[in-house]
Amino acid sequence: MTKIDLITGILGSGKTTFLKHYARRLMAMGQRIAILENDFGAVNVDMMILQDLKCDNCELAMVAGGGDADCHRRRFKTQLISLGMQHFDRVIVEPSGIFDMDEFFDTIHESPLDRWFEVGSVLTIIDAETDDVLPEQMEYLFASEAACCGKLILSKRDSFPDESDQQVTERVLSHLNRALTGIKCDRSFTEKDLLIRDWDSLTDSDFTALASAGYRGSAYIKRYHPGDMISGVHYFMNIAMAHGLIVPTIEKILTDPGCGRIMRVKGSLPDGCGGWLKINATREKTELSPVNEGQAVIIVIGDDISREHIDGILREVNTNSEYVSI
């Protein structure tokens, strides 16, 4: 049977960055893998970021949009059937940060998938920069996407050089366990459940342990469905602007109350020299980095997002006449 892994974590936690480390190490260990990006949005920038993994031993597949939740779930199953028939050693599923865990487990146990796949590991990326108090719906996602995991993996540890590993661990786990109590989950994480290491220094034995971390059948109260979320994603496409305007524009979107409560802005834009810049921004910092391929899109993640207000900000600086927002 093909092992199938699920990598979860709330919006902006670092799932795609970790997935690239994980996938490369699996391939280096001789495995033939597929990566399935499962996103409720209309555009998947993470798929573009993963293009450099594509090779004879790594196939990339995607589920995006799909109308209502039932339609999306059917498309998810269809993609898994296609991958199951190809007999990969391992399939890695990276869902959107707004994700119903039941979609994964229920689908995997449906015929014929139950004959082709067995769950390898559920790995949850937990961001060291996560606010100690999150909006109610994000707090639910924070807890529910970790409740069943076999291992927690800390991201962005280097953002807190003045804190010891013990201090970071206690802070992060205190928040997570409080969130789990809020959804009536009886699971409580301890420091042995958390991997707190620089991802570049992880060894083959570390990745072997992660690939066999398994999952836990934890129960909790299901407070929301993806379609009920005010936490959401909007896409602003066909954008071009002067390089010097990118960071100020992104920071304005993040801080202007008229845009909503914005938690993250990501995407890619042309750099003006024939290349592309990947954008990854939170209120704490804005990162621009060159990438080989891109699509002119800015993705805004947050609560009660005002698409119209963000439209106004972008139209002031955008020079692409084909601009559209979704």
N, C-alpha and C positions, 0 to 999 in steps of 0.2 A: 504494500500500500504506500501511497505518497504521503509523506508528512506534510502537514499544513500548519503554519505559524501565523499568529495574529499579533501585530504590533500596534498597541493602543496608546492613547495619551491625548490630553486636551489640546485645543488649537494652539499651535506655536510651541509645543513642548520639545520638539527636536526629533520627531519620529523618522523623518526622511533622512536626516543626517546619520542617525544610528543605523537605519536600514542599509545604507551604503556600506558602512563598515561590516555589518553582519553578512550581507550578500557577497561581498568580495572575499571574506574569509571562508564562507561555505564553498565558493567556487575554487579557491586555492586548495581546499581540502578534497577536491575532486568531485564535488556534487554538481549535478545539473539542476538548475533552479528556474522558477518563474516568479515574477513579482506582479501581484494584482493590486492596482490602486482602485479603491472603492470609495468614490466621492459623490455626495449628493449635489455638488455644484456643477455648473455648466462647463467649467474649464479646470483642468488639473495641472497647475504649474509644477507640482512635485514630479509628475511624469516627465516633464521636460528636464528637470534636474537629474533624473535617473538615466537619461539617455546614454551616458558614457558607460553604463553597466552592460548595455545590450551587446550580446555576442552569441556564439554557438551554444554556450552553456548557461545563458540567461535570457529568457524571454520576458518582455514587458507586456502587460495587458491592463485594461482600464475599464471601469464602469463609471460613467459620469451622468449626472442629471437623471433622466428616466421618468419624468412625470411624478406620480404619487409614489408613496412608499412601497406599495405592492408591486408596482411596475419596476421600481428600482431593484427590489428583491428578486424578481424574476430574471432581470438582466444579470444580477450577481450570480445566481445559480447557473445561468446559461454559460457565463464565462468560466465558472468552476468546472462545468461539464466538459467544456473544450479543453481546459488544462488537464483535467483528470484523464482524458483519453490519450494524452501525450506521455504519461508515465514519467513525470519529473521525479527526481529524488525528493524535492522539497518545493512547496509553494508558499510564498510569504505574502500575506494580505496586510496592506496598510490602509485602514479606513480613514474617512474624514474625522476631524476632531469632534464632530457632532455625530455620534454613532450609537446605535442600539445594539448592545452585546447579544441580545437574543437573535438578531438577524444572522449573526455568524453561527452560533451553536445550532439553532433550529435548521438552518440551511444545510449544514454539514451532515446532519442526521437524516436528511431526506434521501430517498432513492433517486438515482443510483450513486450519489456522492458518498453515502455511508459504506459502500463497497470499495471505494477507490481511495478515500482519504481517512487518515487518523490524525487527531490533533497532536502536534509536536509540542509547541510552547506558546503560551500567551505571555508576551513581554510588554510591560507598561513603562513608558518613558515619563518620568516625573521631573518637572522643571524646577531647579533650585531657585529660580526667580519668581515662581508663582506667588501672587499676592496672598497674604495671610487671610484676607477676607475677599471672597469672590461673589459675584452676583449669584442669586439662588440657583438658577439653571446651570451655570458653569460649575457651581459647587457639586451639584448632582452628577454632572458628567465626570468631574474630577474623581469622585468616589466610585461611580458605577463602572468606569472603564478600567479601574484598578482591582475591583473586588475579586475577580476570578483569575488574576494573573499568577503565573508561576514565579516571576521575578520582577522586581522593580529596578529600573535602571535610571540613575540620576543623570540629568543633563545640566550643562552650564555651571558646573561646580566652580570653574575658574572665575566666575563673577563675584565670588566672595572670598578673596584671598586672606582676609583678616579673621575668618571663622575657621575653626578646626573641623575635621571630618565629623567628629562627634557632635559638635554644635549644629552643623548643617543637617545631619541625620535626625537629631532630636526635633529640630524646627520643622522639617519637611514631614516627618512621620506623625508628629503631633497634629498638624493640619489634616493630613490624610485620614488619620484614625477618627478625628472629630467629624469629618465629612462622612465617613462610613457609618458612624453612629447616627448621623442625621437621616440616613436612608434605611435605618433599622437592620444594618448588616452586622452579623456577629463576628466578622473577621477583624483582627487587629494585627497590624504589621509591626515587626520588630526589626532591629538593625540587621539581622541575618538575612532578611528578605530584600535588602537594598544593596545593589551593586554601585559602589561609589569609587570609580576608577576613571582615569583618563582613557578615552576610547582608543586612542592611538597606541596605548601600551597594553591592550588586552591580548592575551596569548591564545594559542590554539585550544588549550585546555579550558580557558574562560569561555570561548565560543562553543566548545563542545558541551559545557555545562549549561549554557544558555539554550542551546538547541534541544536539550533534554529536560528543561525546567518544568515542563508540563503546565497544568492549570489547576485551579480549585473550583469546585462546584458551589460557590457562595450564593446565598439567597439574599435579596434585598427588595425594598419597596420600589417599584418602578413609577417614579413620579411624573416623568415626561416621555413623550415620543418625539422623534426628530422633527416631525411636522408641527409640533406645538411650541417649538423653541423661539423665543425672541432673540436669543443668541443666534446670529446668522452670518451669512457671507454674501457680499455683493462684488460684482466683477465690473471693472472699468477697462474697456478694451480699445485698441488702436490709439495708443498714446505715444507722443513724442514731445520731449521738452529739452531745453538747454540743460546741460549737465549740472550747472551751478544751481538750478532750480529744483532738482530732484529732492535733495534732503530737506530744504525748507518746506516744500509742498507736502511731503510725507509727514513731517512733524506738525504741520498745521492741521492735517486730517486727524492726527492722533490726539491733538490737544483742544481743538475747537469743539465746545459743547454742542454746537448745532449739528455736528456730524453724528452724534450718538456717543455711547460709551465704547470707544474703540480700543480693542485690546492688542490687535496686531495688523500690520500691513505687510503684504508680501507680493511678489510678482517678479516681472523682468521688464526692462526697458532698453531700447537701443542706446548705445553709448556715444553715438555721433561719429564713430570712427569705423563703422562696419561690424562692430561686435555687440555684445550684450552685457547688461549688468543685472545680476540677481539682487532683489530687494528683500530684506528681512528686518522689520522694524517693530519695536515696542516703544512704550513711553520712556523706557530707560535708555534705549540706544537704537540707532539706525545703522544698519550694516549694508554696504554695497560691495559686491564682489563680482569679478568677471566670470562669465560662463560661455561655453562654446556655442550653445543654442539658446534661443529664447522666443518669447512671444510678447508683443507689446500689450501687457495687461497688468493692472494693479488690482489686488484682491484685498478687500477690507473686511476684517473680522471683528465682531463686537455685538453689543446689545442695542436694540432700538436704533439701528443704523438709518440715517436719513440719506438715501441715495441722491435726492435732489440737491441737498446741501453740498455733498461731496462733488456732484456734477459741477456745481458752480465754481468750486475751488479749482477743479481740474481744467475746466474750459478756459480759465484765465491764462493758463500756461501751456496748454496743449496746442501743438502745431499740426496735428494730423486731422484732416477734414473728415475722416471715416470713423471718428470717435463714436463709441456706443457704450451704454451701461446696461447691466442686467441685474 
